[in-house]
Amino acid sequence: MVLNYIWIGFFLVAFVVAVLSFAITGDTLTFKAIIDATFSASKMAVLDIALPLTGIMTLWLGLMNIGEKAGAVGVLSRIVGPFFSKLFPEIPKNHPASGQLLMNFSANMLGLDNAATPLGLKAMQSLQDLNPNKETASNAQIMFLAINTSGLTVIPVAILAQRAILGASNPTDIFIPLLIATYCSTLAAIIFVGIKQKINLFNKVILGWILGITGGLAGLTYYLSTLPDEKMQVVSSVASNGILLLIICGFIAGGFYKRINVYEAFIDGAKDGFNTTIKIIPYLVGMLVAIAVFRASGAMDYLINGVAWCVSAVGLNTDFVAALPTAIMKPLSGSGARAMMVESMSTYGADSFVGRLSCIFQGSADTTFYIIALYFGAVGIKRTRYAVQAGLLTDLVGAIAAILVAYLFFH
């Protein structure tokens, strides 16, 4: 229901802004821009997102099927079982969904978007199999979505590479601030959903895992921060791609060891890739068109200018406002936020406060509406309950944390 109101709201706000703009200036170009945006967004949803995703989905669902038959996913399930049994109490002990969730979270943390999406869709389907009410999001699905929308990323290779391309003197100087911001948003997701679902977050198992992960991230942060810039990027790239290759080879080797027909298992799993992609196209088109219309109407500009006025009116420093387009666009569109980030660095400089903050915004959270449309659309969820609120809260916490650490490190 919330998603329904938000979707309608995008169109209503865009229409009102366009009409007011015409009434004040007599310019009809806004109407044309809105209509053009509907066509371009529809095309992008299918040609730039759904079709490329088909091949990736086909590959990874095939590999996941090998991993399940080989028992690799079951091993992962047993490793994280104690933690996930507390955080996702609806998932039965040693259920394959636990291993799938872990693989999705790991791929996201390593910045492996192409692998994370199909792994996440597979995990969502497993959670849907456990869901007694197929049109309403379950507690486990909401927790999974909230953590995903928090966008926890340990190795932001794409952001570091973009900074290097645009001439940053120290492309990796945003690494630690970004890690702090994205960790804050993930922690907010777990706390908010945990409270809503009455999960005991002070349980020794949950607390132990969270503290352990925190310690691991802190150790990794310290190690990477001691490396020269060039070596850090090499280590990040090798680690990310090396782990991915290890997973692929490990699945295949495990299947061979178990004496299963590896190729046949791959084909059986891969067949679901096309069908899954077809299911999500209407959800992607609907959400991306609404976002594009909102943006084309000029409503985004009015929103940013309004924030700048409010901040200035209360006497606060407004240096961060110029980077806000990235933060505001991030829950709506990943590609749009990336474009805003690049534009900020190009306009103000990659080493400027605005340029650095826009990069931290980009990595502090993920695309809430895209993820909800993609994952819930793939399994036919219509009633999202409080998933949207959880996602937007993580976006807000991530943005606030990004601003605070940017002032702490760079202002």
C-alpha positions as CSV (number, residue, x, y, z in Angstrom):
1,M,0.0,0.0,0.0
2,V,2.8,2.4,0.9
3,L,4.5,1.7,-2.5
4,N,1.2,2.4,-4.2
5,Y,0.9,5.8,-2.6
6,I,4.6,6.7,-3.4
7,W,4.2,5.6,-7.0
8,I,1.1,7.8,-7.4
9,G,2.8,10.6,-5.6
10,F,5.7,10.7,-8.1
11,F,3.2,11.3,-10.9
12,L,1.0,13.8,-9.0
13,V,4.0,15.9,-7.9
14,A,5.4,15.9,-11.4
15,F,2.0,17.0,-12.9
16,V,1.6,19.8,-10.3
17,V,5.1,21.1,-10.8
18,A,4.7,21.0,-14.6
19,V,1.4,22.9,-14.5
20,L,2.8,25.5,-12.1
21,S,5.8,25.9,-14.3
22,F,3.6,26.5,-17.4
23,A,1.4,28.9,-15.5
24,I,4.3,31.0,-14.3
25,T,6.6,30.9,-17.4
26,G,4.3,29.8,-20.2
27,D,7.0,27.2,-21.2
28,T,5.6,23.9,-22.5
29,L,9.0,22.2,-22.6
30,T,8.4,20.6,-19.2
31,F,5.5,18.6,-20.6
32,K,7.6,17.4,-23.5
33,A,10.4,16.5,-21.1
34,I,8.0,14.4,-19.0
35,I,6.6,12.5,-21.9
36,D,10.1,11.9,-23.3
37,A,11.2,10.6,-19.9
38,T,8.4,8.0,-19.9
39,F,9.6,6.5,-23.2
40,S,13.3,6.6,-22.3
41,A,12.7,5.1,-18.9
42,S,10.6,2.3,-20.3
43,K,13.3,1.6,-22.9
44,M,16.0,1.6,-20.2
45,A,14.1,-0.7,-18.0
46,V,13.9,-3.4,-20.7
47,L,17.0,-2.9,-22.9
48,D,19.5,-1.6,-20.3
49,I,18.4,-3.5,-17.2
50,A,16.2,-6.5,-17.9
51,L,17.9,-7.9,-21.0
52,P,21.4,-7.7,-19.7
53,L,20.2,-9.2,-16.4
54,T,18.8,-12.2,-18.3
55,G,22.2,-13.4,-19.2
56,I,23.6,-12.8,-15.7
57,M,20.6,-14.5,-14.1
58,T,20.9,-17.5,-16.4
59,L,24.6,-17.9,-15.5
60,W,24.3,-17.5,-11.8
61,L,21.1,-19.5,-11.3
62,G,22.8,-22.3,-13.1
63,L,25.9,-22.1,-10.9
64,M,23.7,-21.8,-7.8
65,N,21.9,-25.1,-8.8
66,I,25.3,-26.8,-9.0
67,G,26.3,-25.4,-5.6
68,E,23.1,-26.6,-4.0
69,K,23.4,-30.1,-5.5
70,A,27.1,-30.3,-4.5
71,G,26.2,-29.3,-0.9
72,A,28.2,-26.1,-0.9
73,V,25.2,-23.9,-0.1
74,G,24.3,-26.3,2.7
75,V,27.7,-25.9,4.2
76,L,27.3,-22.2,4.2
77,S,23.9,-22.6,5.8
78,R,25.4,-24.5,8.7
79,I,28.1,-21.9,9.2
80,V,25.7,-19.0,9.5
81,G,22.8,-21.0,10.9
82,P,23.2,-19.9,14.5
83,F,23.2,-16.2,13.6
84,F,20.5,-16.4,10.9
85,S,18.3,-18.5,13.1
86,K,18.1,-15.5,15.5
87,L,18.0,-12.8,12.8
88,F,15.7,-14.8,10.5
89,P,13.7,-17.0,12.8
90,E,11.3,-18.0,10.0
91,I,14.1,-19.9,8.2
92,P,14.3,-23.6,9.3
93,K,17.7,-24.9,10.5
94,N,20.2,-25.7,7.8
95,H,17.8,-24.5,5.1
96,P,19.5,-23.5,1.8
97,A,18.1,-20.0,2.1
98,S,20.7,-19.2,4.8
99,G,23.6,-20.0,2.4
100,Q,22.0,-18.0,-0.4
101,L,21.5,-15.0,1.9
102,L,25.1,-15.2,2.9
103,M,26.3,-15.4,-0.7
104,N,24.2,-12.4,-1.6
105,F,25.4,-10.3,1.3
106,S,29.0,-11.3,0.6
107,A,28.7,-10.3,-3.1
108,N,27.3,-6.9,-2.1
109,M,30.0,-6.3,0.4
110,L,32.6,-7.0,-2.3
111,G,30.9,-4.7,-4.7
112,L,30.1,-7.5,-7.1
113,D,26.7,-6.1,-8.3
114,N,26.4,-8.5,-11.3
115,A,26.7,-11.5,-9.0
116,A,24.8,-10.1,-6.1
117,T,21.5,-9.5,-8.0
118,P,20.9,-13.1,-9.2
119,L,22.1,-14.5,-5.9
120,G,19.6,-12.2,-4.1
121,L,16.8,-13.1,-6.4
122,K,17.5,-16.8,-5.7
123,A,17.5,-16.1,-2.0
124,M,14.2,-14.2,-2.3
125,Q,12.6,-17.1,-4.1
126,S,13.7,-19.5,-1.3
127,L,12.2,-17.1,1.3
128,Q,9.0,-17.0,-0.8
129,D,8.8,-20.8,-0.7
130,L,8.7,-20.5,3.1
131,N,6.2,-17.6,3.0
132,P,2.7,-18.8,3.9
133,N,1.0,-15.7,2.5
134,K,2.4,-15.4,-1.1
135,E,1.2,-11.8,-1.8
136,T,2.4,-10.3,1.5
137,A,6.1,-9.8,2.5
138,S,7.2,-12.1,5.3
139,N,9.4,-11.0,8.2
140,A,12.4,-12.7,6.7
141,Q,11.9,-11.1,3.3
142,I,11.6,-7.6,4.9
143,M,14.8,-8.1,7.0
144,F,16.6,-9.3,3.8
145,L,15.4,-6.3,1.8
146,A,16.3,-3.9,4.6
147,I,19.9,-5.2,4.8
148,N,20.1,-5.1,1.0
149,T,18.9,-1.5,0.7
150,S,21.5,-0.5,3.3
151,G,24.1,-1.3,0.7
152,L,26.9,-2.6,2.9
153,T,30.0,-2.4,0.7
154,V,33.5,-3.2,2.0
155,I,35.4,-2.8,-1.3
156,P,33.8,0.0,-3.4
157,V,35.9,-0.7,-6.5
158,A,33.6,1.2,-8.9
159,I,33.7,4.4,-6.9
160,L,37.4,4.3,-6.3
161,A,38.0,3.7,-10.0
162,Q,35.7,6.7,-11.0
163,R,37.6,8.9,-8.6
164,A,40.9,7.9,-10.2
165,I,39.5,8.5,-13.7
166,L,38.4,12.0,-12.7
167,G,41.9,12.9,-11.4
168,A,41.6,12.6,-7.6
169,S,45.1,13.0,-6.1
170,N,44.2,10.2,-3.6
171,P,41.3,8.2,-5.0
172,T,41.1,6.0,-1.8
173,D,40.8,8.8,0.7
174,I,37.0,8.3,0.9
175,F,37.4,4.6,1.7
176,I,37.2,4.7,5.5
177,P,34.5,7.4,5.7
178,L,32.4,5.4,3.2
179,L,32.8,2.2,5.1
180,I,31.7,4.0,8.3
181,A,28.6,5.5,6.6
182,T,27.5,2.2,5.0
183,Y,28.0,0.3,8.2
184,C,25.8,2.8,10.0
185,S,23.0,2.3,7.5
186,T,23.2,-1.5,7.8
187,L,23.1,-1.4,11.5
188,A,20.1,0.9,11.4
189,A,18.3,-1.6,9.1
190,I,18.9,-4.4,11.5
191,I,17.9,-2.4,14.6
192,F,14.7,-1.0,13.0
193,V,13.5,-4.3,11.5
194,G,14.6,-6.2,14.6
195,I,12.5,-3.9,16.8
196,K,9.5,-4.1,14.5
197,Q,9.7,-7.9,14.5
198,K,10.4,-8.1,18.3
199,I,13.8,-9.8,17.8
200,N,16.1,-9.8,20.8
201,L,19.0,-7.9,19.4
202,F,20.9,-8.3,22.7
203,N,20.9,-12.1,22.3
204,K,24.5,-13.3,22.8
205,V,24.5,-15.0,19.3
206,I,23.4,-11.9,17.5
207,L,25.5,-9.6,19.6
208,G,28.5,-11.8,19.1
209,W,28.2,-12.0,15.3
210,I,27.6,-8.2,15.0
211,L,30.6,-7.4,17.2
212,G,32.7,-10.0,15.3
213,I,31.7,-8.5,11.9
214,T,32.4,-5.0,13.3
215,G,35.9,-6.2,14.4
216,G,36.6,-7.8,11.1
217,L,35.6,-4.7,9.2
218,A,37.7,-2.6,11.4
219,G,40.7,-4.9,10.9
220,L,40.2,-4.9,7.1
221,T,39.8,-1.1,7.1
222,Y,43.0,-0.7,9.0
223,Y,44.9,-3.0,6.7
224,L,43.7,-1.4,3.5
225,S,44.3,2.1,4.9
226,T,48.0,1.3,5.4
227,L,48.5,0.4,1.7
228,P,49.6,2.8,-1.0
229,D,46.7,4.0,-3.2
230,E,47.7,1.9,-6.2
231,K,48.3,-1.2,-4.2
232,M,45.0,-0.8,-2.4
233,Q,43.1,-0.8,-5.7
234,V,45.0,-3.8,-6.9
235,V,44.3,-5.7,-3.6
236,S,40.6,-4.7,-3.7
237,S,40.2,-5.8,-7.3
238,V,42.1,-9.1,-6.9
239,A,40.2,-9.9,-3.7
240,S,36.8,-9.3,-5.2
241,N,37.3,-11.1,-8.4
242,G,39.4,-13.8,-6.9
243,I,36.7,-14.7,-4.3
244,L,34.1,-14.8,-7.1
245,L,36.3,-17.1,-9.2
246,L,36.9,-19.3,-6.2
247,I,33.1,-19.7,-5.7
248,I,32.6,-20.7,-9.3
249,C,35.4,-23.2,-9.3
250,G,34.5,-24.5,-5.8
251,F,30.9,-25.2,-6.9
252,I,32.0,-27.0,-10.1
253,A,34.7,-29.0,-8.2
254,G,32.2,-29.9,-5.5
255,G,29.7,-31.1,-8.1
256,F,32.4,-33.2,-9.7
257,Y,33.4,-34.6,-6.3
258,K,29.8,-35.5,-5.6
259,R,29.6,-37.2,-9.0
260,I,26.7,-35.2,-10.2
261,N,26.2,-34.2,-13.9
262,V,27.6,-30.7,-13.5
263,Y,26.5,-29.5,-16.9
264,E,23.0,-30.8,-16.6
265,A,22.7,-29.2,-13.2
266,F,23.8,-25.9,-14.6
267,I,21.2,-26.1,-17.5
268,D,18.4,-27.0,-15.1
269,G,19.1,-24.0,-12.9
270,A,19.8,-21.7,-15.8
271,K,16.3,-22.3,-17.3
272,D,14.8,-20.2,-14.5
273,G,16.9,-17.1,-15.5
274,F,14.8,-16.0,-18.4
275,N,11.5,-16.6,-16.6
276,T,12.6,-14.6,-13.6
277,T,13.6,-11.7,-15.7
278,I,10.3,-11.6,-17.6
279,K,8.4,-11.5,-14.3
280,I,10.2,-8.4,-13.1
281,I,9.9,-6.3,-16.3
282,P,6.5,-4.7,-15.4
283,Y,7.7,-3.8,-11.9
284,L,10.9,-2.2,-13.3
285,V,9.0,-0.3,-16.0
286,G,6.4,1.0,-13.5
287,M,8.9,2.2,-10.9
288,L,11.6,3.6,-13.3
289,V,9.0,5.6,-15.3
290,A,7.6,7.2,-12.2
291,I,11.1,8.2,-11.0
292,A,12.0,9.6,-14.4
293,V,8.8,11.6,-14.6
294,F,9.5,13.1,-11.1
295,R,13.0,14.0,-12.1
296,A,12.0,15.4,-15.6
297,S,9.4,17.7,-14.1
298,G,12.0,19.6,-12.1
299,A,10.6,18.5,-8.8
300,M,14.1,17.2,-7.8
301,D,15.6,20.6,-8.3
302,Y,12.9,22.3,-6.2
303,L,13.4,19.7,-3.5
304,I,17.2,20.3,-3.3
305,N,16.7,24.1,-3.4
306,G,14.2,23.8,-0.6
307,V,16.6,21.8,1.6
308,A,19.3,24.4,0.9
309,W,17.0,27.2,2.0
310,C,16.0,25.4,5.2
311,V,19.6,24.6,6.2
312,S,20.6,28.2,5.5
313,A,17.6,29.6,7.5
314,V,18.7,27.8,10.7
315,G,22.3,29.0,10.3
316,L,23.9,25.7,9.5
317,N,26.8,25.2,7.2
318,T,25.5,24.6,3.6
319,D,28.6,23.2,2.0
320,F,27.0,19.7,1.9
321,V,23.9,20.8,0.0
322,A,25.7,20.8,-3.4
323,A,26.3,17.0,-3.0
324,L,22.7,16.2,-2.0
325,P,21.5,15.3,-5.6
326,T,23.5,12.1,-5.3
327,A,21.9,11.3,-1.9
328,I,18.4,12.1,-3.0
329,M,18.7,10.2,-6.3
330,K,20.3,7.1,-4.7
331,P,17.1,5.5,-3.4
332,L,15.4,6.1,-6.7
333,S,18.0,5.2,-9.3
334,G,21.5,3.7,-9.1
335,S,22.5,5.0,-12.6
336,G,21.0,8.4,-11.8
337,A,23.0,8.6,-8.5
338,R,26.1,7.6,-10.3
339,A,25.6,10.3,-12.9
340,M,25.1,12.8,-10.1
341,M,28.3,11.7,-8.4
342,V,30.3,12.1,-11.6
343,E,28.7,15.5,-12.2
344,S,29.6,16.7,-8.7
345,M,33.3,15.6,-9.1
346,S,33.4,17.1,-12.6
347,T,31.9,20.4,-11.5
348,Y,33.6,20.9,-8.1
349,G,36.6,18.6,-8.5
350,A,37.2,15.1,-7.3
351,D,39.2,16.3,-4.3
352,S,36.7,18.9,-3.3
353,F,34.5,18.5,-0.2
354,V,31.4,18.2,-2.5
355,G,33.2,15.7,-4.8
356,R,34.2,13.5,-1.9
357,L,30.9,13.7,-0.1
358,S,29.0,12.7,-3.3
359,C,31.2,9.6,-3.4
360,I,30.4,8.7,0.2
361,F,26.7,9.2,-0.5
362,Q,26.9,6.9,-3.5
363,G,28.4,4.1,-1.3
364,S,26.5,4.7,1.9
365,A,23.2,3.0,0.9
366,D,21.5,1.3,-2.1
367,T,18.6,1.9,-4.5
368,T,15.6,1.2,-2.3
369,F,12.8,1.5,-4.8
370,Y,14.7,-0.4,-7.5
371,I,15.6,-3.3,-5.1
372,I,12.0,-3.5,-3.8
373,A,10.6,-3.5,-7.3
374,L,13.1,-6.0,-8.5
375,Y,13.0,-8.5,-5.6
376,F,9.4,-8.3,-4.6
377,G,8.3,-8.2,-8.3
378,A,10.2,-11.4,-9.0
379,V,8.1,-13.4,-6.5
380,G,4.8,-11.5,-6.8
381,I,4.8,-9.7,-3.5
382,K,2.1,-7.0,-3.6
383,R,1.8,-6.0,0.1
384,T,5.3,-4.8,1.2
385,R,4.2,-3.9,4.8
386,Y,7.0,-1.7,6.3
387,A,9.7,-2.7,3.9
388,V,9.7,0.7,2.2
389,Q,9.9,2.5,5.5
390,A,12.9,0.3,6.5
391,G,14.6,1.0,3.2
392,L,14.1,4.7,3.3
393,L,15.3,4.8,7.0
394,T,18.5,3.2,6.0
395,D,19.0,5.7,3.2
396,L,18.4,8.6,5.6
397,V,20.8,7.2,8.3
398,G,23.4,6.5,5.6
399,A,23.1,10.1,4.2
400,I,23.3,11.6,7.7
401,A,26.3,9.5,8.6
402,A,28.0,10.4,5.2
403,I,27.6,14.1,6.0
404,L,29.0,13.7,9.5
405,V,32.0,11.7,8.5
406,A,32.7,14.0,5.5
407,Y,32.8,17.0,7.8
408,L,35.0,15.0,10.2
409,F,37.5,13.8,7.7
410,F,37.5,16.5,5.0
411,H,36.1,19.8,6.2
